[in-house]
């Protein structure tokens, strides 16, 4: 389905049973499909909304600059259009950053948070790395970035055992619009929310892969310490825990969402 929200044409899917709505927000350079293994598990229990963030997938890719605040505004507009006053937010990596931003800017619209493999701030050295990736995308296209991303996202053992999964992510990364990817990368680089997280009052589950090199457990621990009452769970694998540790991820996710709905 497509909707015109906040000045862009946005792709989304809304399916499932029950009154409570769960929103799934994807990582940089991917799309709504990265939640395939969660979508089917959640649909018997919740109405599940997943969508392509501005600049990604089938959603429109206008010129930058982008910001996490703009991404949160897009989501608010989509929820308005669909008549959803409040929802449970599940975000991984960039999706977790959008979820945190949304929870801070629209606190009455969030029932709970699941923040997976994400961060609440980046030090200067990380910001420089993001700028270099953005410039590479703009000047050389996605080619030089794809394999490096896959190495950060998946452990070697998983990649070897599941070449079809890696192939799908590789194809999606290669298909990114380089300018939109660069704009989203720069939005992430400006992340600085840690000092504000104490304002989040909803139940929060923080998940991280034990070997995640991009948003390591130290970042997850910082988020969990900053949000009152947040719970931290560490799973095997690297960055894409919803894929690499899907069974454990889904068990935690469903248990948590059922406990707070």
C-alpha positions in Angstrom: 0.0 0.0 0.0 1.1 3.6 -0.6 0.2 6.7 1.3 1.0 10.4 0.8 2.4 11.5 4.1 4.5 14.6 5.1 5.2 15.4 1.4 6.3 12.0 0.3 4.8 8.8 -1.1 5.3 6.1 1.5 5.1 2.4 1.2 3.6 0.4 4.1 1.9 -2.9 5.1 -0.6 -3.1 7.9 -1.9 -6.6 8.7 -2.8 -8.7 11.7 -5.3 -9.3 14.5 -6.2 -7.5 17.7 -6.5 -3.9 18.8 -2.9 -3.1 19.7 -0.6 -1.9 16.9 3.1 -2.8 16.6 5.3 -0.7 14.3 8.4 -2.2 12.9 11.1 0.3 11.8 14.0 -1.0 9.7 17.8 -0.4 9.5 19.7 1.9 7.2 20.0 0.7 3.7 17.3 -2.1 4.1 13.5 -1.9 3.9 10.3 -3.2 5.5 11.1 -6.8 4.4 14.0 -7.2 6.9 11.2 -7.9 9.4 9.8 -10.9 7.5 10.6 -13.3 10.3 8.9 -11.1 12.9 5.9 -10.1 10.8 4.4 -13.5 10.6 5.0 -14.2 14.3 3.3 -11.0 15.5 0.3 -10.9 13.2 -1.8 -13.5 15.1 -1.6 -11.3 18.2 -1.3 -7.6 16.9 -2.0 -5.3 14.0 1.5 -5.0 12.6 2.6 -1.9 10.6 5.9 -2.0 8.7 7.0 0.6 6.2 9.9 1.8 4.1 11.5 4.9 5.7 12.0 8.0 3.6 14.8 7.4 1.1 14.5 3.6 1.3 12.7 0.7 -0.6 9.5 1.7 -2.4 9.1 5.0 -0.4 10.0 8.2 -2.2 13.6 9.3 -2.2 13.6 13.1 -2.2 16.9 15.1 -1.9 18.4 15.5 1.5 19.1 16.7 4.1 17.3 14.1 6.2 17.1 14.0 10.0 15.9 11.7 12.7 13.3 14.3 13.5 12.1 14.3 9.9 11.9 10.5 10.0 9.8 10.7 13.2 7.5 13.3 11.6 7.0 10.9 8.6 5.9 8.1 11.0 3.6 10.4 12.9 1.9 11.5 9.7 1.6 7.8 8.6 0.0 6.9 12.0 -2.4 9.9 11.6 -3.5 8.8 8.2 -4.1 5.3 9.4 -6.0 6.5 12.4 -3.6 5.0 14.9 -3.3 7.3 18.0 -0.6 5.2 19.8 1.5 2.1 19.1 4.3 -0.1 20.3 7.5 0.7 18.4 10.2 -1.8 17.5 13.3 -0.5 15.8 16.6 -1.9 14.8 19.7 0.2 14.2 18.5 3.3 12.4 15.0 2.1 13.2 15.9 2.2 16.9 17.1 5.8 16.6 13.9 6.8 14.9 11.9 5.0 17.7 13.8 6.9 20.4 13.3 10.2 18.6 9.6 9.5 18.1 9.2 8.5 21.8 10.8 11.8 22.9 8.9 14.0 20.5 5.5 12.2 20.7 5.5 10.6 24.2 1.7 10.2 24.3 1.8 8.1 21.1 4.1 5.4 22.3 3.0 2.4 24.4 6.3 0.6 24.6 9.7 0.4 22.9 11.9 -2.4 21.7 15.3 -1.0 20.7 17.6 -3.5 19.0 21.2 -3.1 18.0 21.1 0.7 18.1 22.7 3.6 19.8 21.6 6.9 21.5 24.7 8.9 20.6 27.9 8.7 18.5 31.4 10.1 19.5 33.2 12.3 17.0 35.3 9.4 15.5 32.1 7.5 14.6 30.6 10.6 13.0 33.6 11.0 10.8 33.2 7.3 9.7 29.6 8.0 8.7 30.6 11.1 6.8 33.2 9.1 4.9 30.5 6.5 4.0 28.2 9.2 2.9 30.9 10.7 0.6 31.7 7.3 -0.8 28.1 6.6 -1.7 27.8 10.0 -3.4 31.1 9.7 -5.3 31.5 6.0 -6.0 28.0 4.6 -5.5 27.0 1.7 -3.2 29.6 -0.8 -4.6 32.4 -0.1 -2.1 30.1 -0.2 0.9 28.1 -3.4 0.4 30.5 -6.1 1.6 31.7 -4.0 4.5 28.1 -3.6 5.7 27.4 -7.3 5.4 30.5 -8.1 7.5 29.3 -5.7 10.2 25.8 -7.1 10.1 26.4 -10.9 10.1 28.9 -13.3 11.7 31.0 -15.4 9.4 29.4 -18.6 10.5 25.9 -17.4 9.8 26.9 -15.9 6.4 28.4 -19.2 5.4 25.4 -21.2 6.5 22.8 -18.9 5.0 24.0 -17.6 1.6 20.5 -16.9 0.5 19.9 -14.5 3.3 23.2 -12.7 2.7 22.3 -12.5 -1.0 19.0 -10.8 -0.3 20.6 -8.2 1.9 23.4 -7.7 -0.7 20.9 -7.1 -3.4 18.9 -4.6 -1.3 22.1 -2.7 -0.4 23.2 -2.5 -4.0 19.8 -1.2 -5.0 19.9 1.8 -2.7 19.8 5.3 -4.2 23.3 6.6 -3.2 22.2 10.2 -2.6 19.3 9.0 -0.3 21.6 6.6 1.5 24.1 9.4 2.1 21.4 11.7 3.4 20.2 9.0 5.8 23.8 8.2 6.9 24.4 11.9 7.8 21.1 11.9 9.8 22.4 9.0 11.9 25.8 10.7 12.4 24.1 13.5 14.3 22.5 11.2 16.8 22.7 12.6 20.3 19.8 11.5 22.6 21.4 9.9 25.6 20.9 12.9 28.0 17.2 13.0 27.1 16.4 9.3 27.5 15.4 9.7 31.2 12.2 11.4 29.9 11.0 8.1 28.3 8.5 6.5 30.7 7.1 3.5 28.7 8.2 -0.1 29.1 11.4 -0.6 27.1 13.3 -3.7 26.0 16.9 -3.3 24.7 18.3 -6.1 22.6 21.9 -6.3 21.2 24.1 -8.9 19.5 27.0 -9.9 21.7 29.5 -9.4 18.8 27.8 -6.4 17.2 30.7 -4.2 16.0 28.5 -1.3 14.8 26.4 -0.7 17.9 28.2 -2.8 20.5 26.8 -4.0 23.8 28.3 -0.9 25.5 25.9 1.3 23.6 22.9 -0.9 24.5 23.9 -0.8 28.1 24.1 3.0 28.0 20.5 3.1 26.6 19.2 0.6 29.2 20.8 2.6 32.0 19.3 5.9 30.8 15.7 4.8 30.3 14.0 4.1 33.7 13.2 0.4 34.1 14.5 -0.7 30.8 15.5 -4.3 30.4 18.6 -5.4 28.5 19.0 -8.7 26.6 22.2 -9.8 24.8 21.8 -12.4 22.0 24.3 -14.3 19.9 25.4 -12.8 16.7 26.3 -9.4 15.2 24.1 -6.5 14.1 21.0 -8.1 12.5 19.8 -10.0 15.6 16.3 -10.2 14.2 17.7 -12.4 11.4 20.7 -14.1 12.9 19.1 -15.0 16.2 15.5 -14.8 15.0 14.1 -17.6 17.2 15.4 -16.0 20.4 14.6 -12.5 19.2 11.0 -13.5 18.4 10.6 -15.2 21.8 11.8 -12.1 23.6 9.7 -9.7 21.4 6.5 -11.6 21.7 6.9 -12.2 25.4 7.6 -8.5 26.0 4.8 -7.2 23.8 2.2 -9.5 25.3 3.3 -8.4 28.8 2.7 -4.7 28.1 -0.3 -4.6 25.8 
